[in-house]
Amino acid sequence: MRSWLSSGLTLLATLAAGCVVGSEGGGPSGRLMSLDEALARRDRGQAVLVDVRSAAAFAEGHIPGAINIPAGEIRTRMAELRKTGKLPILYCG
């Protein structure tokens, strides 16, 4: 299993409004990427988009194909992300 799933909380530490974060290269610290890059990775089957806003905000609108895991639930729902076998790309706002 890829080690970038080992610390979802480290990824969240880099989130800011309107950003997209992915973690690659085996490290848990994310990096900012453009929405275009995130969508390209999703389209190639390399990544899963994770909307970290509340369920209510997600219901109001989100990127098609994204899953919703509110920021406060990332730690307890890491197994869900591991099962995808894909790079989790977290986004908000």
mmCIF file as gemmi writes it, N, C-alpha and C atoms, coordinates in Angstrom:
data_model
loop_
_atom_site.group_PDB
_atom_site.id
_atom_site.type_symbol
_atom_site.label_atom_id
_atom_site.label_alt_id
_atom_site.label_comp_id
_atom_site.label_asym_id
_atom_site.label_entity_id
_atom_site.label_seq_id
_atom_site.pdbx_PDB_ins_code
_atom_site.Cartn_x
_atom_site.Cartn_y
_atom_site.Cartn_z
_atom_site.occupancy
_atom_site.B_iso_or_equiv
_atom_site.pdbx_formal_charge
_atom_site.auth_seq_id
_atom_site.auth_asym_id
_atom_site.pdbx_PDB_model_num
ATOM 1 N N . MET Axp A 1 ? 0.845 -1.183 0 1 0 ? 1 A 1
ATOM 2 C CA . MET Axp A 1 ? 0 0 0 1 0 ? 1 A 1
ATOM 3 C C . MET Axp A 1 ? 0.89 1.245 0 1 0 ? 1 A 1
ATOM 4 N N . ARG Axp A 2 ? 0.465 2.262 -0.691 1 0 ? 2 A 1
ATOM 5 C CA . ARG Axp A 2 ? 1.274 3.47 -0.823 1 0 ? 2 A 1
ATOM 6 C C . ARG Axp A 2 ? 1.302 4.241 0.49 1 0 ? 2 A 1
ATOM 7 N N . SER Axp A 3 ? 2.463 4.754 0.823 1 0 ? 3 A 1
ATOM 8 C CA . SER Axp A 3 ? 2.641 5.418 2.109 1 0 ? 3 A 1
ATOM 9 C C . SER Axp A 3 ? 1.982 6.781 2.196 1 0 ? 3 A 1
ATOM 10 N N . TRP Axp A 4 ? 1.556 7.376 1.075 1 0 ? 4 A 1
ATOM 11 C CA . TRP Axp A 4 ? 0.926 8.694 1.143 1 0 ? 4 A 1
ATOM 12 C C . TRP Axp A 4 ? -0.4 8.641 1.865 1 0 ? 4 A 1
ATOM 13 N N . LEU Axp A 5 ? -0.923 7.466 2.126 1 0 ? 5 A 1
ATOM 14 C CA . LEU Axp A 5 ? -2.177 7.372 2.868 1 0 ? 5 A 1
ATOM 15 C C . LEU Axp A 5 ? -1.947 7.31 4.37 1 0 ? 5 A 1
ATOM 16 N N . SER Axp A 6 ? -0.71 7.317 4.793 1 0 ? 6 A 1
ATOM 17 C CA . SER Axp A 6 ? -0.418 7.122 6.201 1 0 ? 6 A 1
ATOM 18 C C . SER Axp A 6 ? -0.786 8.297 7.081 1 0 ? 6 A 1
ATOM 19 N N . SER Axp A 7 ? -0.904 9.487 6.526 1 0 ? 7 A 1
ATOM 20 C CA . SER Axp A 7 ? -1.161 10.632 7.381 1 0 ? 7 A 1
ATOM 21 C C . SER Axp A 7 ? -2.067 11.651 6.707 1 0 ? 7 A 1
ATOM 22 N N . GLY Axp A 8 ? -3.341 11.38 6.678 1 0 ? 8 A 1
ATOM 23 C CA . GLY Axp A 8 ? -4.296 12.309 6.083 1 0 ? 8 A 1
ATOM 24 C C . GLY Axp A 8 ? -4.317 13.642 6.789 1 0 ? 8 A 1
ATOM 25 N N . LEU Axp A 9 ? -4.013 13.649 8.079 1 0 ? 9 A 1
ATOM 26 C CA . LEU Axp A 9 ? -4.041 14.908 8.817 1 0 ? 9 A 1
ATOM 27 C C . LEU Axp A 9 ? -2.928 15.838 8.357 1 0 ? 9 A 1
ATOM 28 N N . THR Axp A 10 ? -1.798 15.292 7.955 1 0 ? 10 A 1
ATOM 29 C CA . THR Axp A 10 ? -0.74 16.142 7.43 1 0 ? 10 A 1
ATOM 30 C C . THR Axp A 10 ? -1.208 16.813 6.147 1 0 ? 10 A 1
ATOM 31 N N . LEU Axp A 11 ? -1.929 16.082 5.321 1 0 ? 11 A 1
ATOM 32 C CA . LEU Axp A 11 ? -2.473 16.672 4.107 1 0 ? 11 A 1
ATOM 33 C C . LEU Axp A 11 ? -3.407 17.819 4.445 1 0 ? 11 A 1
ATOM 34 N N . LEU Axp A 12 ? -4.254 17.613 5.428 1 0 ? 12 A 1
ATOM 35 C CA . LEU Axp A 12 ? -5.207 18.655 5.789 1 0 ? 12 A 1
ATOM 36 C C . LEU Axp A 12 ? -4.519 19.912 6.295 1 0 ? 12 A 1
ATOM 37 N N . ALA Axp A 13 ? -3.364 19.755 6.883 1 0 ? 13 A 1
ATOM 38 C CA . ALA Axp A 13 ? -2.66 20.917 7.409 1 0 ? 13 A 1
ATOM 39 C C . ALA Axp A 13 ? -2.298 21.904 6.319 1 0 ? 13 A 1
ATOM 40 N N . THR Axp A 14 ? -2.22 21.448 5.07 1 0 ? 14 A 1
ATOM 41 C CA . THR Axp A 14 ? -1.846 22.354 3.992 1 0 ? 14 A 1
ATOM 42 C C . THR Axp A 14 ? -3.056 22.932 3.264 1 0 ? 14 A 1
ATOM 43 N N . LEU Axp A 15 ? -4.252 22.542 3.658 1 0 ? 15 A 1
ATOM 44 C CA . LEU Axp A 15 ? -5.439 23.051 2.984 1 0 ? 15 A 1
ATOM 45 C C . LEU Axp A 15 ? -5.692 24.518 3.292 1 0 ? 15 A 1
ATOM 46 N N . ALA Axp A 16 ? -6.114 25.235 2.294 1 0 ? 16 A 1
ATOM 47 C CA . ALA Axp A 16 ? -6.563 26.618 2.447 1 0 ? 16 A 1
ATOM 48 C C . ALA Axp A 16 ? -7.756 26.781 1.512 1 0 ? 16 A 1
ATOM 49 N N . ALA Axp A 17 ? -8.58 27.743 1.758 1 0 ? 17 A 1
ATOM 50 C CA . ALA Axp A 17 ? -9.783 27.927 0.941 1 0 ? 17 A 1
ATOM 51 C C . ALA Axp A 17 ? -9.433 27.994 -0.535 1 0 ? 17 A 1
ATOM 52 N N . GLY Axp A 18 ? -10.166 27.23 -1.323 1 0 ? 18 A 1
ATOM 53 C CA . GLY Axp A 18 ? -9.993 27.262 -2.764 1 0 ? 18 A 1
ATOM 54 C C . GLY Axp A 18 ? -8.809 26.489 -3.297 1 0 ? 18 A 1
ATOM 55 N N . CYS Axp A 19 ? -8.212 25.635 -2.519 1 0 ? 19 A 1
ATOM 56 C CA . CYS Axp A 19 ? -7.032 24.927 -2.99 1 0 ? 19 A 1
ATOM 57 C C . CYS Axp A 19 ? -7.342 23.466 -3.256 1 0 ? 19 A 1
ATOM 58 N N . VAL Axp A 20 ? -6.443 22.836 -3.963 1 0 ? 20 A 1
ATOM 59 C CA . VAL Axp A 20 ? -6.494 21.401 -4.211 1 0 ? 20 A 1
ATOM 60 C C . VAL Axp A 20 ? -5.159 20.849 -3.746 1 0 ? 20 A 1
ATOM 61 N N . VAL Axp A 21 ? -5.183 19.781 -2.957 1 0 ? 21 A 1
ATOM 62 C CA . VAL Axp A 21 ? -3.957 19.225 -2.405 1 0 ? 21 A 1
ATOM 63 C C . VAL Axp A 21 ? -3.882 17.747 -2.728 1 0 ? 21 A 1
ATOM 64 N N . GLY Axp A 22 ? -2.721 17.313 -3.186 1 0 ? 22 A 1
ATOM 65 C CA . GLY Axp A 22 ? -2.48 15.891 -3.386 1 0 ? 22 A 1
ATOM 66 C C . GLY Axp A 22 ? -1.149 15.55 -2.756 1 0 ? 22 A 1
ATOM 67 N N . SER Axp A 23 ? -0.946 14.3 -2.447 1 0 ? 23 A 1
ATOM 68 C CA . SER Axp A 23 ? 0.313 13.89 -1.871 1 0 ? 23 A 1
ATOM 69 C C . SER Axp A 23 ? 0.901 12.802 -2.746 1 0 ? 23 A 1
ATOM 70 N N . GLU Axp A 24 ? 2.147 12.971 -3.121 1 0 ? 24 A 1
ATOM 71 C CA . GLU Axp A 24 ? 2.779 11.964 -3.966 1 0 ? 24 A 1
ATOM 72 C C . GLU Axp A 24 ? 4.244 11.844 -3.598 1 0 ? 24 A 1
ATOM 73 N N . GLY Axp A 25 ? 4.927 10.954 -4.251 1 0 ? 25 A 1
ATOM 74 C CA . GLY Axp A 25 ? 6.348 10.766 -3.978 1 0 ? 25 A 1
ATOM 75 C C . GLY Axp A 25 ? 6.598 10.03 -2.681 1 0 ? 25 A 1
ATOM 76 N N . GLY Axp A 26 ? 5.572 9.363 -2.153 1 0 ? 26 A 1
ATOM 77 C CA . GLY Axp A 26 ? 5.758 8.557 -0.962 1 0 ? 26 A 1
ATOM 78 C C . GLY Axp A 26 ? 5.679 9.328 0.335 1 0 ? 26 A 1
ATOM 79 N N . GLY Axp A 27 ? 5.56 10.646 0.297 1 0 ? 27 A 1
ATOM 80 C CA . GLY Axp A 27 ? 5.521 11.402 1.532 1 0 ? 27 A 1
ATOM 81 C C . GLY Axp A 27 ? 4.122 11.839 1.891 1 0 ? 27 A 1
ATOM 82 N N . PRO Axp A 28 ? 3.847 12.045 3.155 1 0 ? 28 A 1
ATOM 83 C CA . PRO Axp A 28 ? 2.513 12.409 3.574 1 0 ? 28 A 1
ATOM 84 C C . PRO Axp A 28 ? 2.213 13.892 3.496 1 0 ? 28 A 1
ATOM 85 N N . SER Axp A 29 ? 3.2 14.721 3.171 1 0 ? 29 A 1
ATOM 86 C CA . SER Axp A 29 ? 2.969 16.166 3.218 1 0 ? 29 A 1
ATOM 87 C C . SER Axp A 29 ? 2.313 16.638 1.937 1 0 ? 29 A 1
ATOM 88 N N . GLY Axp A 30 ? 1.327 17.042 1.623 1 0 ? 30 A 1
ATOM 89 C CA . GLY Axp A 30 ? 0.749 17.336 0.321 1 0 ? 30 A 1
ATOM 90 C C . GLY Axp A 30 ? 1.43 18.45 -0.442 1 0 ? 30 A 1
ATOM 91 N N . ARG Axp A 31 ? 0.978 18.663 -1.617 1 0 ? 31 A 1
ATOM 92 C CA . ARG Axp A 31 ? 1.436 19.797 -2.414 1 0 ? 31 A 1
ATOM 93 C C . ARG Axp A 31 ? 0.217 20.376 -3.111 1 0 ? 31 A 1
ATOM 94 N N . LEU Axp A 32 ? 0.275 21.657 -3.336 1 0 ? 32 A 1
ATOM 95 C CA . LEU Axp A 32 ? -0.815 22.306 -4.047 1 0 ? 32 A 1
ATOM 96 C C . LEU Axp A 32 ? -0.728 21.955 -5.514 1 0 ? 32 A 1
ATOM 97 N N . MET Axp A 33 ? -1.88 21.776 -6.151 1 0 ? 33 A 1
ATOM 98 C CA . MET Axp A 33 ? -1.908 21.53 -7.588 1 0 ? 33 A 1
ATOM 99 C C . MET Axp A 33 ? -3.106 22.253 -8.162 1 0 ? 33 A 1
ATOM 100 N N . SER Axp A 34 ? -3.073 22.461 -9.452 1 0 ? 34 A 1
ATOM 101 C CA . SER Axp A 34 ? -4.181 23.154 -10.11 1 0 ? 34 A 1
ATOM 102 C C . SER Axp A 34 ? -5.379 22.212 -10.225 1 0 ? 34 A 1
ATOM 103 N N . LEU Axp A 35 ? -6.536 22.8 -10.373 1 0 ? 35 A 1
ATOM 104 C CA . LEU Axp A 35 ? -7.737 22.008 -10.585 1 0 ? 35 A 1
ATOM 105 C C . LEU Axp A 35 ? -7.606 21.187 -11.866 1 0 ? 35 A 1
ATOM 106 N N . ASP Axp A 36 ? -7.021 21.774 -12.908 1 0 ? 36 A 1
ATOM 107 C CA . ASP Axp A 36 ? -6.835 21.044 -14.166 1 0 ? 36 A 1
ATOM 108 C C . ASP Axp A 36 ? -6.003 19.774 -13.957 1 0 ? 36 A 1
ATOM 109 N N . GLU Axp A 37 ? -4.932 19.879 -13.182 1 0 ? 37 A 1
ATOM 110 C CA . GLU Axp A 37 ? -4.098 18.71 -12.92 1 0 ? 37 A 1
ATOM 111 C C . GLU Axp A 37 ? -4.867 17.668 -12.117 1 0 ? 37 A 1
ATOM 112 N N . ALA Axp A 38 ? -5.626 18.116 -11.116 1 0 ? 38 A 1
ATOM 113 C CA . ALA Axp A 38 ? -6.406 17.185 -10.304 1 0 ? 38 A 1
ATOM 114 C C . ALA Axp A 38 ? -7.428 16.444 -11.16 1 0 ? 38 A 1
ATOM 115 N N . LEU Axp A 39 ? -8.109 17.169 -12.034 1 0 ? 39 A 1
ATOM 116 C CA . LEU Axp A 39 ? -9.109 16.543 -12.895 1 0 ? 39 A 1
ATOM 117 C C . LEU Axp A 39 ? -8.463 15.581 -13.887 1 0 ? 39 A 1
ATOM 118 N N . ALA Axp A 40 ? -7.299 15.937 -14.394 1 0 ? 40 A 1
ATOM 119 C CA . ALA Axp A 40 ? -6.588 15.056 -15.327 1 0 ? 40 A 1
ATOM 120 C C . ALA Axp A 40 ? -6.204 13.75 -14.639 1 0 ? 40 A 1
ATOM 121 N N . ARG Axp A 41 ? -5.729 13.842 -13.415 1 0 ? 41 A 1
ATOM 122 C CA . ARG Axp A 41 ? -5.367 12.637 -12.666 1 0 ? 41 A 1
ATOM 123 C C . ARG Axp A 41 ? -6.595 11.777 -12.393 1 0 ? 41 A 1
ATOM 124 N N . ARG Axp A 42 ? -7.704 12.426 -12.048 1 0 ? 42 A 1
ATOM 125 C CA . ARG Axp A 42 ? -8.955 11.691 -11.837 1 0 ? 42 A 1
ATOM 126 C C . ARG Axp A 42 ? -9.366 10.988 -13.128 1 0 ? 42 A 1
ATOM 127 N N . ASP Axp A 43 ? -9.316 11.713 -14.237 1 0 ? 43 A 1
ATOM 128 C CA . ASP Axp A 43 ? -9.741 11.164 -15.515 1 0 ? 43 A 1
ATOM 129 C C . ASP Axp A 43 ? -8.87 9.995 -15.978 1 0 ? 43 A 1
ATOM 130 N N . ARG Axp A 44 ? -7.596 9.99 -15.578 1 0 ? 44 A 1
ATOM 131 C CA . ARG Axp A 44 ? -6.689 8.891 -15.921 1 0 ? 44 A 1
ATOM 132 C C . ARG Axp A 44 ? -6.82 7.718 -14.938 1 0 ? 44 A 1
ATOM 133 N N . GLY Axp A 45 ? -7.697 7.861 -13.94 1 0 ? 45 A 1
ATOM 134 C CA . GLY Axp A 45 ? -7.891 6.797 -12.957 1 0 ? 45 A 1
ATOM 135 C C . GLY Axp A 45 ? -6.797 6.722 -11.912 1 0 ? 45 A 1
ATOM 136 N N . GLN Axp A 46 ? -6.01 7.786 -11.785 1 0 ? 46 A 1
ATOM 137 C CA . GLN Axp A 46 ? -4.89 7.809 -10.845 1 0 ? 46 A 1
ATOM 138 C C . GLN Axp A 46 ? -5.262 8.378 -9.486 1 0 ? 46 A 1
ATOM 139 N N . ALA Axp A 47 ? -6.375 9.089 -9.406 1 0 ? 47 A 1
ATOM 140 C CA . ALA Axp A 47 ? -6.689 9.823 -8.186 1 0 ? 47 A 1
ATOM 141 C C . ALA Axp A 47 ? -8.174 9.771 -7.873 1 0 ? 47 A 1
ATOM 142 N N . VAL Axp A 48 ? -8.469 9.971 -6.613 1 0 ? 48 A 1
ATOM 143 C CA . VAL Axp A 48 ? -9.844 10.144 -6.159 1 0 ? 48 A 1
ATOM 144 C C . VAL Axp A 48 ? -9.932 11.544 -5.546 1 0 ? 48 A 1
ATOM 145 N N . LEU Axp A 49 ? -10.942 12.302 -5.959 1 0 ? 49 A 1
ATOM 146 C CA . LEU Axp A 49 ? -11.136 13.645 -5.425 1 0 ? 49 A 1
ATOM 147 C C . LEU Axp A 49 ? -11.958 13.55 -4.149 1 0 ? 49 A 1
ATOM 148 N N . VAL Axp A 50 ? -11.477 14.204 -3.104 1 0 ? 50 A 1
ATOM 149 C CA . VAL Axp A 50 ? -12.128 14.158 -1.804 1 0 ? 50 A 1
ATOM 150 C C . VAL Axp A 50 ? -12.491 15.582 -1.389 1 0 ? 50 A 1
ATOM 151 N N . ASP Axp A 51 ? -13.777 15.849 -1.335 1 0 ? 51 A 1
ATOM 152 C CA . ASP Axp A 51 ? -14.283 17.147 -0.902 1 0 ? 51 A 1
ATOM 153 C C . ASP Axp A 51 ? -14.343 17.112 0.618 1 0 ? 51 A 1
ATOM 154 N N . VAL Axp A 52 ? -13.588 17.988 1.277 1 0 ? 52 A 1
ATOM 155 C CA . VAL Axp A 52 ? -13.492 17.951 2.736 1 0 ? 52 A 1
ATOM 156 C C . VAL Axp A 52 ? -14.435 18.936 3.429 1 0 ? 52 A 1
ATOM 157 N N . ARG Axp A 53 ? -15.372 19.481 2.675 1 0 ? 53 A 1
ATOM 158 C CA . ARG Axp A 53 ? -16.359 20.383 3.279 1 0 ? 53 A 1
ATOM 159 C C . ARG Axp A 53 ? -17.448 19.572 3.974 1 0 ? 53 A 1
ATOM 160 N N . SER Axp A 54 ? -18.358 20.259 4.623 1 0 ? 54 A 1
ATOM 161 C CA . SER Axp A 54 ? -19.463 19.593 5.311 1 0 ? 54 A 1
ATOM 162 C C . SER Axp A 54 ? -20.36 18.876 4.306 1 0 ? 54 A 1
ATOM 163 N N . ALA Axp A 55 ? -21.145 17.942 4.807 1 0 ? 55 A 1
ATOM 164 C CA . ALA Axp A 55 ? -22.088 17.222 3.943 1 0 ? 55 A 1
ATOM 165 C C . ALA Axp A 55 ? -23.085 18.185 3.305 1 0 ? 55 A 1
ATOM 166 N N . ALA Axp A 56 ? -23.493 19.207 4.045 1 0 ? 56 A 1
ATOM 167 C CA . ALA Axp A 56 ? -24.441 20.19 3.513 1 0 ? 56 A 1
ATOM 168 C C . ALA Axp A 56 ? -23.823 20.968 2.351 1 0 ? 56 A 1
ATOM 169 N N . ALA Axp A 57 ? -22.581 21.408 2.503 1 0 ? 57 A 1
ATOM 170 C CA . ALA Axp A 57 ? -21.898 22.14 1.433 1 0 ? 57 A 1
ATOM 171 C C . ALA Axp A 57 ? -21.693 21.241 0.223 1 0 ? 57 A 1
ATOM 172 N N . PHE Axp A 58 ? -21.348 19.979 0.454 1 0 ? 58 A 1
ATOM 173 C CA . PHE Axp A 58 ? -21.159 19.012 -0.636 1 0 ? 58 A 1
ATOM 174 C C . PHE Axp A 58 ? -22.466 18.835 -1.406 1 0 ? 58 A 1
ATOM 175 N N . ALA Axp A 59 ? -23.575 18.752 -0.676 1 0 ? 59 A 1
ATOM 176 C CA . ALA Axp A 59 ? -24.884 18.569 -1.303 1 0 ? 59 A 1
ATOM 177 C C . ALA Axp A 59 ? -25.276 19.764 -2.173 1 0 ? 59 A 1
ATOM 178 N N . GLU Axp A 60 ? -24.778 20.937 -1.825 1 0 ? 60 A 1
ATOM 179 C CA . GLU Axp A 60 ? -25.085 22.147 -2.611 1 0 ? 60 A 1
ATOM 180 C C . GLU Axp A 60 ? -24.342 22.169 -3.941 1 0 ? 60 A 1
ATOM 181 N N . GLY Axp A 61 ? -23.283 21.417 -4.052 1 0 ? 61 A 1
ATOM 182 C CA . GLY Axp A 61 ? -22.525 21.363 -5.296 1 0 ? 61 A 1
ATOM 183 C C . GLY Axp A 61 ? -21.111 20.887 -5.047 1 0 ? 61 A 1
ATOM 184 N N . HIS Axp A 62 ? -20.604 20.074 -5.966 1 0 ? 62 A 1
ATOM 185 C CA . HIS Axp A 62 ? -19.249 19.533 -5.842 1 0 ? 62 A 1
ATOM 186 C C . HIS Axp A 62 ? -18.752 19.111 -7.224 1 0 ? 62 A 1
ATOM 187 N N . ILE Axp A 63 ? -17.487 18.79 -7.306 1 0 ? 63 A 1
ATOM 188 C CA . ILE Axp A 63 ? -16.899 18.32 -8.554 1 0 ? 63 A 1
ATOM 189 C C . ILE Axp A 63 ? -17.466 16.923 -8.839 1 0 ? 63 A 1
ATOM 190 N N . PRO Axp A 64 ? -17.977 16.699 -10.049 1 0 ? 64 A 1
ATOM 191 C CA . PRO Axp A 64 ? -18.531 15.388 -10.38 1 0 ? 64 A 1
ATOM 192 C C . PRO Axp A 64 ? -17.525 14.26 -10.115 1 0 ? 64 A 1
ATOM 193 N N . GLY Axp A 65 ? -18.005 13.203 -9.49 1 0 ? 65 A 1
ATOM 194 C CA . GLY Axp A 65 ? -17.168 12.048 -9.188 1 0 ? 65 A 1
ATOM 195 C C . GLY Axp A 65 ? -16.44 12.13 -7.864 1 0 ? 65 A 1
ATOM 196 N N . ALA Axp A 66 ? -16.497 13.288 -7.205 1 0 ? 66 A 1
ATOM 197 C CA . ALA Axp A 66 ? -15.819 13.447 -5.915 1 0 ? 66 A 1
ATOM 198 C C . ALA Axp A 66 ? -16.586 12.698 -4.832 1 0 ? 66 A 1
ATOM 199 N N . ILE Axp A 67 ? -15.85 12.322 -3.795 1 0 ? 67 A 1
ATOM 200 C CA . ILE Axp A 67 ? -16.494 11.764 -2.612 1 0 ? 67 A 1
ATOM 201 C C . ILE Axp A 67 ? -16.41 12.811 -1.509 1 0 ? 67 A 1
ATOM 202 N N . ASN Axp A 68 ? -17.29 12.701 -0.546 1 0 ? 68 A 1
ATOM 203 C CA . ASN Axp A 68 ? -17.319 13.663 0.552 1 0 ? 68 A 1
ATOM 204 C C . ASN Axp A 68 ? -16.847 13.002 1.834 1 0 ? 68 A 1
ATOM 205 N N . ILE Axp A 69 ? -15.751 13.507 2.356 1 0 ? 69 A 1
ATOM 206 C CA . ILE Axp A 69 ? -15.279 13.127 3.687 1 0 ? 69 A 1
ATOM 207 C C . ILE Axp A 69 ? -14.941 14.434 4.389 1 0 ? 69 A 1
ATOM 208 N N . PRO Axp A 70 ? -15.835 14.924 5.265 1 0 ? 70 A 1
ATOM 209 C CA . PRO Axp A 70 ? -15.555 16.177 5.957 1 0 ? 70 A 1
ATOM 210 C C . PRO Axp A 70 ? -14.206 16.135 6.685 1 0 ? 70 A 1
ATOM 211 N N . ALA Axp A 71 ? -13.55 17.261 6.738 1 0 ? 71 A 1
ATOM 212 C CA . ALA Axp A 71 ? -12.192 17.352 7.296 1 0 ? 71 A 1
ATOM 213 C C . ALA Axp A 71 ? -12.063 16.665 8.652 1 0 ? 71 A 1
ATOM 214 N N . GLY Axp A 72 ? -13.041 16.831 9.496 1 0 ? 72 A 1
ATOM 215 C CA . GLY Axp A 72 ? -12.979 16.237 10.83 1 0 ? 72 A 1
ATOM 216 C C . GLY Axp A 72 ? -13.099 14.725 10.851 1 0 ? 72 A 1
ATOM 217 N N . GLU Axp A 73 ? -13.438 14.12 9.711 1 0 ? 73 A 1
ATOM 218 C CA . GLU Axp A 73 ? -13.611 12.67 9.646 1 0 ? 73 A 1
ATOM 219 C C . GLU Axp A 73 ? -12.485 11.963 8.902 1 0 ? 73 A 1
ATOM 220 N N . ILE Axp A 74 ? -11.544 12.701 8.357 1 0 ? 74 A 1
ATOM 221 C CA . ILE Axp A 74 ? -10.476 12.09 7.555 1 0 ? 74 A 1
ATOM 222 C C . ILE Axp A 74 ? -9.759 10.987 8.333 1 0 ? 74 A 1
ATOM 223 N N . ARG Axp A 75 ? -9.365 11.263 9.544 1 0 ? 75 A 1
ATOM 224 C CA . ARG Axp A 75 ? -8.602 10.28 10.332 1 0 ? 75 A 1
ATOM 225 C C . ARG Axp A 75 ? -9.388 8.986 10.509 1 0 ? 75 A 1
ATOM 226 N N . THR Axp A 76 ? -10.654 9.088 10.838 1 0 ? 76 A 1
ATOM 227 C CA . THR Axp A 76 ? -11.437 7.876 11.095 1 0 ? 76 A 1
ATOM 228 C C . THR Axp A 76 ? -11.879 7.163 9.824 1 0 ? 76 A 1
ATOM 229 N N . ARG Axp A 77 ? -11.751 7.82 8.683 1 0 ? 77 A 1
ATOM 230 C CA . ARG Axp A 77 ? -12.197 7.213 7.424 1 0 ? 77 A 1
ATOM 231 C C . ARG Axp A 77 ? -11.058 6.927 6.45 1 0 ? 77 A 1
ATOM 232 N N . MET Axp A 78 ? -9.824 6.87 6.969 1 0 ? 78 A 1
ATOM 233 C CA . MET Axp A 78 ? -8.668 6.608 6.119 1 0 ? 78 A 1
ATOM 234 C C . MET Axp A 78 ? -8.769 5.264 5.394 1 0 ? 78 A 1
ATOM 235 N N . ALA Axp A 79 ? -9.389 4.281 6.004 1 0 ? 79 A 1
ATOM 236 C CA . ALA Axp A 79 ? -9.514 2.968 5.368 1 0 ? 79 A 1
ATOM 237 C C . ALA Axp A 79 ? -10.287 3.083 4.056 1 0 ? 79 A 1
ATOM 238 N N . GLU Axp A 80 ? -11.256 3.966 4.022 1 0 ? 80 A 1
ATOM 239 C CA . GLU Axp A 80 ? -12.035 4.213 2.811 1 0 ? 80 A 1
ATOM 240 C C . GLU Axp A 80 ? -11.127 4.678 1.668 1 0 ? 80 A 1
ATOM 241 N N . LEU Axp A 81 ? -10.216 5.579 1.989 1 0 ? 81 A 1
ATOM 242 C CA . LEU Axp A 81 ? -9.288 6.084 0.977 1 0 ? 81 A 1
ATOM 243 C C . LEU Axp A 81 ? -8.289 5.012 0.564 1 0 ? 81 A 1
ATOM 244 N N . ARG Axp A 82 ? -7.817 4.231 1.517 1 0 ? 82 A 1
ATOM 245 C CA . ARG Axp A 82 ? -6.858 3.168 1.196 1 0 ? 82 A 1
ATOM 246 C C . ARG Axp A 82 ? -7.461 2.16 0.217 1 0 ? 82 A 1
ATOM 247 N N . LYS Axp A 83 ? -8.737 1.87 0.39 1 0 ? 83 A 1
ATOM 248 C CA . LYS Axp A 83 ? -9.401 0.882 -0.467 1 0 ? 83 A 1
ATOM 249 C C . LYS Axp A 83 ? -9.436 1.312 -1.931 1 0 ? 83 A 1
ATOM 250 N N . THR Axp A 84 ? -9.374 2.602 -2.203 1 0 ? 84 A 1
ATOM 251 C CA . THR Axp A 84 ? -9.417 3.055 -3.591 1 0 ? 84 A 1
ATOM 252 C C . THR Axp A 84 ? -8.121 2.723 -4.317 1 0 ? 84 A 1
ATOM 253 N N . GLY Axp A 85 ? -7.004 2.656 -3.586 1 0 ? 85 A 1
ATOM 254 C CA . GLY Axp A 85 ? -5.708 2.409 -4.206 1 0 ? 85 A 1
ATOM 255 C C . GLY Axp A 85 ? -5.241 3.577 -5.058 1 0 ? 85 A 1
ATOM 256 N N . LYS Axp A 86 ? -5.89 4.725 -4.897 1 0 ? 86 A 1
ATOM 257 C CA . LYS Axp A 86 ? -5.565 5.897 -5.718 1 0 ? 86 A 1
ATOM 258 C C . LYS Axp A 86 ? -5.06 7.049 -4.847 1 0 ? 86 A 1
ATOM 259 N N . LEU Axp A 87 ? -4.395 7.973 -5.49 1 0 ? 87 A 1
ATOM 260 C CA . LEU Axp A 87 ? -3.921 9.182 -4.826 1 0 ? 87 A 1
ATOM 261 C C . LEU Axp A 87 ? -5.121 9.988 -4.346 1 0 ? 87 A 1
ATOM 262 N N . PRO Axp A 88 ? -5.237 10.276 -3.047 1 0 ? 88 A 1
ATOM 263 C CA . PRO Axp A 88 ? -6.337 11.133 -2.602 1 0 ? 88 A 1
ATOM 264 C C . PRO Axp A 88 ? -5.984 12.599 -2.838 1 0 ? 88 A 1
ATOM 265 N N . ILE Axp A 89 ? -6.856 13.291 -3.533 1 0 ? 89 A 1
ATOM 266 C CA . ILE Axp A 89 ? -6.663 14.722 -3.76 1 0 ? 89 A 1
ATOM 267 C C . ILE Axp A 89 ? -7.779 15.427 -2.992 1 0 ? 89 A 1
ATOM 268 N N . LEU Axp A 90 ? -7.379 16.155 -1.968 1 0 ? 90 A 1
ATOM 269 C CA . LEU Axp A 90 ? -8.333 16.841 -1.101 1 0 ? 90 A 1
ATOM 270 C C . LEU Axp A 90 ? -8.602 18.24 -1.617 1 0 ? 90 A 1
ATOM 271 N N . TYR Axp A 91 ? -9.86 18.649 -1.576 1 0 ? 91 A 1
ATOM 272 C CA . TYR Axp A 91 ? -10.176 20.013 -1.966 1 0 ? 91 A 1
ATOM 273 C C . TYR Axp A 91 ? -11.277 20.56 -1.078 1 0 ? 91 A 1
ATOM 274 N N . CYS Axp A 92 ? -11.351 21.892 -1.051 1 0 ? 92 A 1
ATOM 275 C CA . CYS Axp A 92 ? -12.364 22.585 -0.274 1 0 ? 92 A 1
ATOM 276 C C . CYS Axp A 92 ? -12.73 23.872 -1.005 1 0 ? 92 A 1
ATOM 277 N N . GLY Axp A 93 ? -13.779 24.485 -0.553 1 0 ? 93 A 1
ATOM 278 C CA . GLY Axp A 93 ? -14.179 25.787 -1.06 1 0 ? 93 A 1
ATOM 279 C C . GLY Axp A 93 ? -14.313 25.949 -2.511 1 0 ? 93 A 1
